[in-house]
Each structure stands twice: as structure tokens, then as C-alpha cells.
Amino acid sequence: MDVAGVGEIGIPMASPIGTIMTPNGLYSGLWALPRPTTKHWGSGILQKRIESVWGPCDVVFGKQDHSFGFTVDLDASVSPSLVADWANMPLSNGQFRQGYWDPPYLGYIGADGDVHYNRMDACLREITRVLSERLLLLSPLIYPCPKGWKREAVIAITMGPNKIIRSLQGFIRQ
């Protein structure tokens, strides 16, 4: 808890504008962020916002131009700390306390005209294996809650006009 105390809605008063605590204890809201002008969409602004609420991320999974800390990606060209497939990482169980994952969306247009996405289930299982406490996940999909975890946040994220609205989802280990 920070020195600002707790506001009427039950979250620290220093939390970002647009964040509320729902009656059932779920962080929710809308975070309108500036449009990044980076190659891989990772300006670092969202990670800073995440860390203002939940504290430092020990590991970041995804192509982020301006991520800070330990990073994991299969694409060596983005200079991750560890080049590895998220579905099979050479890391110990619970090696990191908290992680942020911005997976590729891997969408395709089906015969019905709808966009269909691959949820990357094997990657989600492996990422939760190496985390001991919390996962913060950014996606246009609402991911199913991993077994042994509890959903603690669903926050809409927008990064400018004509951009897809994503959801920052928070999961904590039970």
C-alpha cells in the first residue's frame, strides 16, 4: 500500500486514472494510452503503467522495443535476454514472481467472415509454470483462467484511433 491510502473504490489512490475495483474484487477500467511509434509496438508505456499498479515485472514475454528487465522471445533479432520458445522454456518452475506477456494474436478470417484466433494454450501453460505469483497478459481475447490461478484484472487498453482495443488480464496463482 502506498502512502496515498485507499480511495472509495478500494484501490490505492495512486492507481492510474481509469482503474476501478469492481464489487467482486476485480480490477477493471479503461486505460487510454498514446499510440506507440515503435517497430514492434512496445513503447514501454504499458509496462510502466502495469508496474505502477502491481510492481516490477521480473520477466517480459514478447517483442517489445522498449521493455526493461529480463525478456524471452524466440526471435533473436529483437535481442531478448533469453532466446526460447514460450511453449518450451529452459527455466525452473516458479523462477519468476511476476511476468507480462504480449502474445501474437495469430488471427485469420474464417469462411464465416469472423476473425478466429489461436489462444496459444501450450505457451500459456509454460509461462504460468515459470511464474510463482502473477501473470499480466495483453490480448484482444479474454483468455481462460489457467488451472490453479484466479483472474484479478480485466482492463481495456486503447492506443489511439483505428487501433484494436485489447484487454490487459491479470491472473494470480492460488
Buried (B, 14 or more C-beta within 10 A) or exposed (E): EEEEEEBEBEBBEEBBEBBBBEEEEBBBBEBEBEBBEEEBBBBBBBBEBBBBBBEEBBBBBBBBBBBEBBBBBBEEEBEBEBBBEBBEBEBEEEBBBBBBBBBEBEBEEEEEEEEEBEBBEEBBEBBBBBBBBBBBBBBEBEBEEBEEBEBBBBBBBBBEEEEEEBBBBBBBBE
